[in-house]
């Protein structure tokens, strides 16, 4: 592999920020390590082939990610084979070029520092290009100034977002914030069982959620997908029964932020009307109950990642890294249709198929059950019937990949999008429409919207 820096000049004859030595060392570390922890860190840090300035380094990184994505162990031979498939083998100067990468480092211990250098230089290059483009567009701008400024803000905000990677936070931080917020408002004014859901009828039919299972929870908007998922997480990390051990749970919330979910958790666990918490009108007894619930939740093994705009590769990298640090028991993803595919140019149905397959593969790889929320299409509403498997939105592959499919269905004749009175509990059926290793059927639930809590019927 040649050692020329291949550094194109920036405007005004200046050299773009770069560190080819750090690029080479980072790639070498990923190869020596076999493409495990370090490559997962690179993906989580949103490194792309263009993050490397040298063209041959871009080709090598692209090949490493391709091998990682399908779970192929990485060494000189598998990397060379992937480069040949890509048509980049000669570009990196063959086996000699690959060997040259690993000869530059003796240990992978410093790889995180190489990653930081490569990432920082790439972000600086993006800033330079975006700023230069903005200056040029200022001279030729013909559209409305408001529209132009919005585009500029979006470009710079995207760069800022890409520098954030470590985003899973322990729920105790958010619970503290919610408790503080509520006080401010007040002053101002079984054997062989898997992970038990805490809903006895559901657990009796499924015997819990088992490792490597992909469990789909589907519903129309406003029926309570997120509420049920957070009740499930609550029951797993703070089990109702003393004999059940809490299981570490990681929630990916692509729609709601951590503080909003913590508010729901606190309201549900303390059995306190969430509207009263938000308004700051709590009795002394309710304040005591809230503090007791907050203490239990702060000690619970629950983490929430509220990153938006994740693609499936980034989500898998985050989950894999978390699993390497923690004995993870359950993953919840809210929700599938908000995850991006790896190639935005492909039709959305193909992207959903890729995402669904990847979630199932992730469950098997990490050996944990994954509960993924999904939307239903409108067919059941138009035909005024109970929803079924074919109503899963955008792709039949979700139905094929899932081990268990549960569908929340509001009992009654009204539309699922008609929200009942806040003062009224409502009957919701959980339809187990598919289960590879067990029966299908219905589980009756009661949903109390006052504190966003599902409970078993009867």
C-alpha positions as CSV (number, residue, x, y, z in Angstrom):
1,X,0.0,0.0,0.0
2,X,1.5,3.3,-1.0
3,X,2.1,5.8,1.8
4,X,1.2,9.0,-0.1
5,X,-1.3,11.0,1.9
6,X,-3.7,11.6,-1.1
7,X,-4.8,14.9,0.5
8,X,-6.7,17.0,-1.9
9,X,-6.3,20.7,-1.4
10,X,-9.1,22.6,0.2
11,X,-10.3,25.9,-1.3
12,X,-7.7,28.7,-1.2
13,X,-4.9,26.1,-1.5
14,X,-5.1,24.9,2.1
15,X,-4.8,21.2,3.0
16,X,-7.9,19.6,4.5
17,X,-7.6,18.3,8.1
18,X,-6.4,14.7,8.0
19,X,-4.3,12.1,9.8
20,X,-3.6,9.2,7.5
21,X,-1.4,7.5,10.1
22,X,-4.3,7.4,12.6
23,X,-6.5,6.1,9.8
24,X,-4.1,3.3,9.1
25,X,-3.7,2.5,12.8
26,X,-7.4,2.3,13.3
27,X,-8.0,0.0,10.4
28,X,-5.1,-2.2,11.6
29,X,-6.6,-2.4,15.0
30,X,-10.0,-3.5,13.6
31,X,-8.3,-6.2,11.6
32,X,-6.1,-7.5,14.5
33,X,-9.1,-7.6,16.8
34,X,-11.2,-9.6,14.3
35,X,-13.8,-6.9,13.8
36,X,-15.5,-7.1,17.2
37,X,-15.5,-4.3,19.9
38,X,-13.5,-1.7,17.9
39,X,-15.5,-2.0,14.7
40,X,-18.7,-1.8,16.7
41,X,-17.4,1.4,18.2
42,X,-16.6,2.8,14.8
43,X,-20.1,2.1,13.6
44,X,-21.7,3.5,16.7
45,X,-19.5,6.7,16.2
46,X,-21.2,6.9,12.8
47,X,-18.0,6.5,10.9
48,X,-18.6,6.0,7.1
49,X,-16.1,5.2,4.4
50,X,-15.8,8.9,3.7
51,X,-14.5,9.4,7.2
52,X,-11.2,8.2,5.9
53,X,-9.4,10.6,3.6
54,X,-7.2,8.0,1.8
55,X,-9.2,6.2,-0.9
56,X,-7.7,2.8,-0.2
57,X,-8.6,3.2,3.5
58,X,-12.2,3.9,2.4
59,X,-12.3,0.6,0.5
60,X,-10.9,-1.3,3.5
61,X,-13.4,0.2,5.9
62,X,-16.3,-0.5,3.6
63,X,-15.2,-4.2,3.4
64,X,-14.8,-4.4,7.2
65,X,-18.4,-3.1,7.7
66,X,-19.8,-5.5,5.1
67,X,-18.2,-8.5,6.9
68,X,-19.3,-7.2,10.3
69,X,-22.9,-6.8,9.0
70,X,-23.2,-10.5,8.1
71,X,-21.3,-11.7,11.1
72,X,-18.2,-13.0,9.2
73,X,-15.1,-13.2,11.4
74,X,-12.5,-10.8,10.1
75,X,-8.9,-11.7,9.2
76,X,-6.5,-11.1,6.3
77,X,-8.2,-13.8,4.2
78,X,-11.8,-12.9,4.7
79,X,-11.0,-9.2,4.2
80,X,-9.1,-9.9,1.0
81,X,-12.0,-12.0,-0.3
82,X,-14.5,-9.2,0.5
83,X,-12.3,-6.6,-1.2
84,X,-12.2,-8.8,-4.3
85,X,-16.0,-9.0,-4.3
86,X,-16.1,-5.2,-4.1
87,X,-13.6,-4.8,-6.9
88,X,-11.2,-3.0,-4.6
89,X,-8.5,-5.6,-4.1
90,X,-6.1,-4.0,-6.5
91,X,-6.9,-0.5,-5.2
92,X,-5.5,-1.5,-1.8
93,X,-2.5,-3.3,-3.4
94,X,-3.6,-6.8,-2.6
95,X,-2.4,-8.9,0.3
96,X,0.7,-6.7,0.7
97,X,-1.5,-3.6,1.3
98,X,-3.6,-5.5,3.9
99,X,-0.5,-6.8,5.7
100,X,0.9,-3.3,5.8
101,X,-2.1,-2.0,7.8
102,X,-1.5,-4.4,10.7
103,X,2.2,-3.9,10.7
104,X,1.8,-0.4,11.9
105,X,0.5,-1.2,15.4
106,X,1.6,-3.7,18.1
107,X,-1.5,-3.4,20.3
108,X,-5.2,-2.5,19.9
109,X,-5.2,-0.7,23.2
110,X,-4.8,2.8,21.7
111,X,-7.5,2.2,19.1
112,X,-10.1,4.4,20.8
113,X,-7.7,7.4,20.5
114,X,-7.2,6.6,16.8
115,X,-11.0,6.5,16.4
116,X,-11.3,9.9,18.0
117,X,-8.7,11.4,15.8
118,X,-10.2,10.0,12.6
119,X,-13.7,11.1,13.6
120,X,-12.6,14.6,14.6
121,X,-10.7,15.2,11.3
122,X,-13.7,14.0,9.3
123,X,-16.1,16.3,11.1
124,X,-13.7,19.2,10.5
125,X,-13.6,18.4,6.8
126,X,-17.4,18.3,6.7
127,X,-17.6,21.7,8.5
128,X,-15.2,23.2,6.0
129,X,-17.1,21.8,3.0
130,X,-20.4,22.9,4.4
131,X,-19.2,26.3,5.3
132,X,-17.5,26.8,1.9
133,X,-20.7,25.7,0.2
134,X,-22.7,28.1,2.3
135,X,-20.5,31.0,1.4
136,X,-20.8,30.2,-2.3
137,X,-24.5,29.9,-2.1
138,X,-24.8,33.2,-0.3
139,X,-23.4,34.9,-3.4
140,X,-25.9,33.1,-5.7
141,X,-28.9,32.8,-3.4
142,X,-32.2,33.5,-5.2
143,X,-34.8,31.7,-3.0
144,X,-36.3,33.0,0.2
145,X,-33.9,33.8,2.9
146,X,-35.9,31.9,5.5
147,X,-35.7,28.7,3.4
148,X,-32.0,29.2,2.8
149,X,-31.3,29.7,6.5
150,X,-33.3,26.6,7.4
151,X,-31.2,24.5,5.0
152,X,-28.0,25.8,6.4
153,X,-29.2,25.1,10.0
154,X,-30.1,21.6,9.0
155,X,-26.7,20.9,7.5
156,X,-24.8,22.1,10.6
157,X,-27.2,20.4,13.0
158,X,-26.7,17.1,11.2
159,X,-22.9,17.4,11.7
160,X,-23.5,18.2,15.3
161,X,-25.7,15.1,15.7
162,X,-23.1,12.9,14.1
163,X,-20.6,13.7,16.8
164,X,-22.9,12.2,19.5
165,X,-22.7,8.4,19.9
166,X,-22.9,7.4,23.6
167,X,-26.5,8.1,24.3
168,X,-27.9,5.3,26.6
169,X,-28.5,6.8,30.0
170,X,-29.5,5.0,33.2
171,X,-33.1,5.7,34.1
172,X,-32.2,7.1,37.5
173,X,-31.0,10.3,35.9
174,X,-34.4,10.9,34.2
175,X,-36.4,9.8,37.3
176,X,-34.5,12.4,39.4
177,X,-35.3,15.1,36.8
178,X,-39.0,14.1,36.8
179,X,-39.2,14.1,40.6
180,X,-37.5,17.5,40.7
181,X,-39.9,18.8,38.0
182,X,-43.0,17.6,39.9
183,X,-41.8,19.3,43.1
184,X,-41.2,22.5,41.2
185,X,-44.7,22.4,39.9
186,X,-46.1,21.7,43.4
187,X,-44.1,24.6,45.0
188,X,-45.3,26.9,42.3
189,X,-48.6,26.4,42.6
190,X,-41.2,-19.8,37.1
191,X,-38.9,-23.2,35.9
192,X,-37.9,-23.0,32.3
193,X,-39.5,-19.6,32.2
194,X,-38.0,-16.8,30.1
195,X,-38.3,-13.1,30.9
196,X,-41.8,-12.8,32.5
197,X,-43.9,-10.0,31.3
198,X,-45.7,-9.5,34.6
199,X,-49.1,-10.1,32.9
200,X,-50.2,-13.5,34.3
201,X,-52.4,-14.6,31.4
202,X,-49.8,-13.6,28.8
203,X,-47.1,-15.4,30.7
204,X,-49.2,-18.6,31.1
205,X,-49.5,-18.7,27.2
206,X,-45.9,-17.8,26.4
207,X,-44.0,-19.0,29.5
208,X,-42.2,-15.7,29.2
209,X,-40.1,-14.2,26.4
210,X,-37.1,-16.4,25.7
211,X,-33.6,-15.6,24.4
212,X,-33.2,-15.3,20.6
213,X,-36.9,-14.5,20.2
214,X,-38.2,-11.6,18.2
215,X,-41.5,-10.5,19.7
216,X,-43.5,-8.0,17.7
217,X,-46.0,-5.8,19.5
218,X,-48.3,-4.1,17.0
219,X,-51.3,-1.7,17.2
220,X,-52.9,1.2,15.5
221,X,-51.9,4.7,16.9
222,X,-53.2,5.7,20.3
223,X,-54.1,2.2,21.4
224,X,-51.1,2.0,23.8
225,X,-48.1,0.3,22.2
226,X,-45.5,2.5,24.1
227,X,-47.5,2.3,27.3
228,X,-47.6,-1.5,27.2
229,X,-43.9,-1.7,26.3
230,X,-42.9,0.5,29.2
231,X,-45.2,-1.5,31.6
232,X,-43.4,-4.6,30.3
233,X,-40.0,-3.0,31.0
234,X,-41.2,-1.9,34.5
235,X,-42.4,-5.4,35.3
236,X,-39.0,-6.9,34.2
237,X,-36.7,-4.5,36.0
238,X,-39.0,-4.2,39.1
239,X,-40.7,-7.6,39.2
240,X,-44.1,-7.7,41.1
241,X,-43.1,-11.0,42.7
242,X,-40.2,-11.2,45.2
243,X,-39.1,-14.6,43.7
244,X,-38.4,-13.1,40.3
245,X,-35.0,-11.6,39.7
246,X,-34.8,-8.3,37.8
247,X,-33.4,-8.5,34.3
248,X,-31.3,-5.7,32.8
249,X,-33.3,-4.0,30.0
250,X,-32.3,-1.7,27.2
251,X,-35.0,0.4,25.6
252,X,-34.4,2.1,22.2
253,X,-37.0,5.0,22.0
254,X,-36.9,6.5,18.6
255,X,-40.0,8.6,19.1
256,X,-40.2,9.8,22.8
257,X,-37.4,11.2,24.9
258,X,-36.1,9.7,28.1
259,X,-37.7,12.2,30.4
260,X,-41.2,11.6,28.9
261,X,-40.8,7.9,29.3
262,X,-39.5,8.3,32.9
263,X,-42.6,10.4,33.7
264,X,-44.8,7.5,32.4
265,X,-42.8,5.0,34.4
266,X,-43.1,7.0,37.6
267,X,-46.8,7.6,37.1
268,X,-47.4,3.9,36.4
269,X,-45.3,2.5,39.2
270,X,-46.6,4.9,41.8
271,X,-50.2,4.6,40.6
272,X,-50.5,8.4,40.4
273,X,-52.5,10.3,37.9
274,X,-49.9,11.6,35.4
275,X,-51.9,14.8,34.7
276,X,-51.8,15.6,38.4
277,X,-48.1,15.1,38.4
278,X,-47.7,17.4,35.4
279,X,-50.0,20.0,37.0
280,X,-48.2,19.8,40.3
281,X,-51.3,18.9,42.4
282,X,-50.3,16.0,44.6
283,X,-51.5,15.2,48.1
284,X,-48.9,14.4,50.8
285,X,-49.8,10.7,50.4
286,X,-49.2,10.9,46.7
287,X,-45.8,12.7,47.2
288,X,-44.8,9.9,49.5
289,X,-45.8,7.2,47.0
290,X,-44.0,9.0,44.2
291,X,-40.7,9.2,46.2
292,X,-41.0,5.4,47.1
293,X,-41.6,4.6,43.4
294,X,-38.7,6.8,42.3
295,X,-36.3,5.1,44.7
296,X,-37.3,1.6,43.3
297,X,-36.9,2.8,39.7
298,X,-33.6,4.5,40.3
299,X,-32.2,1.1,41.6
300,X,-33.7,-0.8,38.6
301,X,-31.4,-2.1,35.8
302,X,-33.1,-0.1,33.1
303,X,-31.3,2.0,30.4
304,X,-33.0,4.1,27.7
305,X,-31.4,5.3,24.5
306,X,-33.5,8.0,22.9
307,X,-31.3,8.6,19.9
308,X,-33.3,9.6,16.8
309,X,-32.6,8.7,13.2
310,X,-30.8,5.5,13.9
311,X,-30.2,3.1,11.1
312,X,-30.3,-0.6,11.8
313,X,-26.5,-1.0,11.6
314,X,-26.0,1.7,14.3
315,X,-28.7,0.2,16.5
316,X,-27.1,-3.3,16.3
317,X,-23.7,-1.8,17.1
318,X,-25.1,0.0,20.2
319,X,-26.9,-3.1,21.4
320,X,-23.8,-5.3,20.9
321,X,-21.5,-2.9,22.8
322,X,-24.1,-2.7,25.7
323,X,-24.3,-6.5,25.8
324,X,-20.5,-6.7,26.1
325,X,-20.6,-4.6,29.3
326,X,-23.8,-5.9,30.9
327,X,-25.7,-9.2,31.4
328,X,-28.5,-7.9,29.2
329,X,-31.9,-9.7,29.6
330,X,-34.3,-7.8,27.3
331,X,-34.2,-5.2,24.5
332,X,-37.3,-3.1,23.6
333,X,-37.4,-1.1,20.3
334,X,-40.0,1.6,19.9
335,X,-40.7,1.4,17.0
336,X,-39.6,-0.5,13.9
337,X,-40.9,1.9,11.2
338,X,-38.7,4.7,12.6
339,X,-35.5,2.8,12.0
340,X,-33.7,3.6,8.8
341,X,-32.3,1.0,6.4
342,X,-28.6,1.0,5.4
343,X,-29.4,2.3,1.9
344,X,-32.0,5.0,1.8
345,X,-32.3,4.6,-2.0
346,X,-33.9,1.2,-1.9
347,X,-37.7,1.0,-1.7
348,X,-39.1,1.3,1.8
349,X,-40.6,-2.2,1.8
350,X,-37.1,-3.6,1.1
351,X,-35.7,-1.5,3.9
352,X,-38.3,-2.8,6.3
353,X,-37.5,-6.4,5.3
354,X,-33.8,-5.7,5.9
355,X,-34.5,-4.1,9.3
356,X,-36.8,-7.0,10.4
357,X,-34.2,-9.6,9.4
358,X,-31.5,-7.7,11.2
359,X,-33.5,-7.5,14.4
360,X,-34.1,-11.2,14.4
361,X,-30.3,-11.8,13.7
362,X,-29.5,-9.5,16.6
363,X,-31.7,-11.4,19.0
364,X,-29.9,-14.6,18.0
365,X,-26.5,-13.1,18.2
366,X,-27.0,-11.4,21.6
367,X,-29.0,-14.3,22.9
368,X,-31.8,-12.1,24.3
369,X,-35.4,-11.6,23.5
370,X,-36.2,-8.4,21.6
371,X,-39.6,-6.8,21.8
372,X,-40.1,-4.5,18.8
373,X,-43.1,-2.3,18.4
374,X,-44.7,-2.0,15.0
375,X,-47.6,-0.1,13.3
376,X,-50.7,-1.7,11.7
377,X,-52.2,-0.5,8.5
378,X,-55.8,0.8,8.4
379,X,-57.4,-2.3,6.9
380,X,-58.9,-3.5,10.1
381,X,-60.5,-0.2,10.8
382,X,-62.0,0.1,7.3
383,X,-63.4,-3.4,7.4
384,X,-64.5,-3.0,11.1
385,X,-62.8,-6.2,12.2
386,X,-60.2,-7.5,14.6
387,X,-56.7,-6.9,13.3
388,X,-54.7,-9.9,12.0
389,X,-51.1,-10.7,10.9
390,X,-51.6,-9.4,7.4
391,X,-52.3,-5.9,8.8
392,X,-48.6,-5.5,9.8
393,X,-47.6,-2.3,8.1
394,X,-45.3,-2.1,5.0
395,X,-43.9,-5.6,4.8
396,X,-44.9,-9.3,5.2
397,X,-41.3,-10.1,6.3
398,X,-42.1,-8.8,9.8
399,X,-44.6,-11.6,10.1
400,X,-42.1,-14.2,8.8
401,X,-39.2,-13.1,11.0
402,X,-41.1,-12.8,14.3
403,X,-41.4,-15.7,16.8
404,X,-44.3,-14.1,18.6
405,X,-46.7,-11.4,17.2
406,X,-49.0,-9.7,19.7
407,X,-51.6,-7.2,18.6
408,X,-53.3,-4.7,20.9
409,X,-56.9,-4.2,19.9
410,X,-59.4,-1.8,21.5
411,X,-62.6,-3.8,22.3
412,X,-65.7,-2.0,20.9
413,X,-67.1,-0.6,17.7
414,X,-65.2,2.7,17.7
415,X,-62.1,3.5,15.7
416,X,-58.8,2.7,17.5
417,X,-57.8,6.3,17.1
418,X,-60.8,7.5,19.2
419,X,-59.3,8.2,22.6
420,X,-61.7,7.6,25.5
421,X,-62.2,9.8,28.4
422,X,-59.2,10.2,30.8
423,X,-61.5,9.3,33.7
424,X,-62.4,5.9,32.2
425,X,-60.5,2.6,32.1
426,X,-60.9,0.7,28.9
427,X,-60.8,-3.0,27.8
428,X,-58.0,-3.9,25.5
429,X,-57.4,-7.3,24.0
430,X,-53.9,-8.5,23.4
431,X,-54.3,-10.9,20.5
432,X,-51.5,-13.4,20.3
433,X,-51.7,-13.9,16.5
434,X,-48.5,-15.9,16.1
435,X,-46.4,-18.0,18.4
436,X,-43.8,-20.5,17.1
437,X,-43.6,-22.5,20.3
438,X,-47.0,-22.1,21.9
439,X,-50.7,-21.4,21.5
440,X,-52.4,-18.4,19.9
441,X,-55.4,-16.6,21.4
442,X,-56.5,-13.6,23.3
443,X,-55.4,-12.0,26.7
444,X,-57.8,-9.6,28.3
445,X,-56.3,-6.4,29.7
446,X,-57.5,-3.2,31.3
447,X,-55.8,0.1,30.4
448,X,-56.0,2.9,32.8
449,X,-55.0,6.1,30.9
450,X,-54.8,8.1,34.2
451,X,-51.4,6.5,34.9
452,X,-50.8,4.8,31.5
453,X,-50.9,1.3,33.0
454,X,-52.1,-2.0,31.6
455,X,-53.2,-4.6,34.1
456,X,-54.5,-8.2,33.7
457,X,-58.3,-8.5,33.4
458,X,-60.0,-9.8,36.5
